[in-house]
Amino acid sequence: MLKQLLKFFVHKLIRRLVCSAITLVLMLTLAACGSTSVRHWTPASDRDTHDDPAALRPGYGSGEFGMWWPITEHSSTFNLRVAKAKAGDAQALLELAVLASADHHDANALQTIQPRIDKFVARLKPKVGTAENDLERGHLLYRAMYEDFFGGDKGELGSYELEQSRITGIFKTGRYNCISSAVLFVVLAREFHLPVRGVLVPTHAFVEFGTHNGKIVEIETTSSSGFGVTHDERFYKEVAAQWTSSRGLRPITMEEYQQRKILEPYRFMAIAMINQANQPNMPDEDRGRLVEMAALIDPESIEVQRARIQIYAVEAQALFKRDAHHSMAKMFDTTEPELEKLSAKFAADSEFMRVLRWTESLFADALQVVGRSQEAAALVDDALPTVNVNWKDSDTLRKNFLHVLNDQMLVQMTNHNYASATKVVRKHIGACRSDAMCAHNLEVVYGNWSTDSIYSGNPQAARTALEECVTVLPDNARCGYALMDFNRRYRF
């Protein structure tokens, strides 16, 4: 088989929100499966390395949640935690925040963190209880958070550290950035049943406090004086540039603020997971686990689901490069049922669908290699018609899918099942006609069909095959010439 390595780049994969000017870091390179030439062709099954998924990816694809990466918690435990977090339960939110830190694969870190929070809540409860309103309670809570967890009043930035985005890091070092400090305040606010939400702007996060039908204030948790900061035209005109540069950020504009995303606490924890997944030097297994957990927590977020399909694409390519076709088939079995639901839900999102189709093209190739040709064909039948011509490298993506059909067509041809061979591409004849290799191979099928029919003493079947070739490939001069020559020789 003549292989051509075709590559493309997907930018803007997972947004890294670390209170940093760096927001786009992960680059995905996807390779096409190859092109098929009848003269050099060998069946896809010849590429089967008989890899062992249990050895290559131990613990992956356990079946729980439809997750590919291993998760240490039982499904019922995780589902209960997510349900409680959606209801605003402080402990459940804390547990998700600890998991988002990615330095613990379970909630064991709570053994040291929860007692400190319990002690903090018990000490502050009398003061908060006597406060006149939620606004005063929130301000008391905010000042106490700085005193107890951030080492007291150390000036405007306190113990701020640009890259310290883990809530667990606060309890180890007292240092924080916008993500970790906002996550901690959200958890503490929920301990007192206070109304609070996370807010996202490019490269930065803060907190919205208050009820939507009452007074709302915004809290810049990276500042010891950040309670009640007014984000207005004056702030972005006179203060924002210096304020952001002192934190290692690029200036945020009023327009970006106006387009901010306001998230309920549980959704904010999902974003903390996505953020942590994109940290430099994050192990691949932890990265994948974080993204998948975030996707389970917030299934309605297109941003989170984009991150999910992007991380699947990265993993599928890694397995493809290792010729780990059985492992990729197991990944398909694990994730495809959920991906079908997501493709229906987010069909209008071009970027999600583009990366999904690239991933499925690699899945289809793997299924073909391991002998699951019917499933491979079904995947191509569903995906190929939806490839958008406006997508970057859509031609290469179509070639990936057609590569699977080419292989099936030529397998049938070598077994002299010519009708079955032509049927393989019949649903996608337009795509096949427009692809030189597919059209050429289809022409070869018809030519061999005609030749075999003549040798078997059935010239009528030979003529029918050539007539069909002319009909199916009207622009193919060789089909027309072969039919004309046949009619001349056999005087039909």
C-alpha angles and dihedrals in degrees: 000000000000108000125198116192106224119183138184136178130235113202130192094036108151119006112228110215106187100136084267136123088238109092106149117055116129116089121194122200117190123194124213116239093240140259125278125228118184092218094055099026124132123175118269088240088071087069092060108122091180091232117188111233091199090058098039098041107017113194094009122131095021090162097241111132090347087279122155099197117069117261120197097210127082113252094241091053093050094044091051091049092051092048091052092046090053088055089054098254108168097212093049090050090050091051091052090047090053090050088049089058087068094208090100123045092201138023096277091115087069089075088076101025102047095056090053091051092046090052091048092050093047092050094046098041097088092052094045091046093057095046115115099230145356092270092058091043090052092050092049090049092049095051091046091051090057093047097047105033107022099045099259129281107338096160133278097324099030109184094343116159119182098222101035099107099147121102087210088058090061091059092046101043110006089237124126146168131204095285099045095042093047091047091051093049091049090053093047092047090054089051085066093038091245121159109253139153137183120247127205131198124162110301093351145076135194139158136268114209129193141040120297091237093046138047115315124199130182124227125208097203093192090069127069087217095040100114109113099007110174113227101200138132091280093052093052093042100045110015112023099077095054093037094054097040090055087060095047093256133129113245115279116219132223089245091055090049091051088054093048120140117235113203134190112242096261091051089049089057089054090054089049087057093050090048093051091046089062097053116122116264092016108156111249093238092053091044093054094044092052094050093048092048090050090051091053092048095049109025092162097060113100090196091057093043090050088055089050096053091043092055089048089053091052091050094045090053092048089055091044091055089052092049086238095154097156091051090050091049089054089050088052091051091050101045108025097081089057093041090056090057092047093048089055093046097046101030090128093057105093097195094050092048093046094056091040091056092048090052092048091050088060090045090052091051091050092049090052092051094051093049101260094122097151091056090045091053092047090052091050092046090056099040109035097065090054096056105121115225088216093062117106109262092002088152090060091048091052089050089055092056093041089051088065091050091046090056093049092046093052093045089056091046094053087052089051091243092136099162090052090047093057092043090061092072099028093101090052101036093133092056091044093051091052093051113076095210096047092046091048093050092048089052089051090052091054091045093052090045090055093045094049090048091054093048090050091053098254107118092163090062089047091053091047091053092051092046089052089049090055091048096046095040103032093165094051107106093192092061091052093046092048091052092047092049091047092052090048093050098042097030096228 
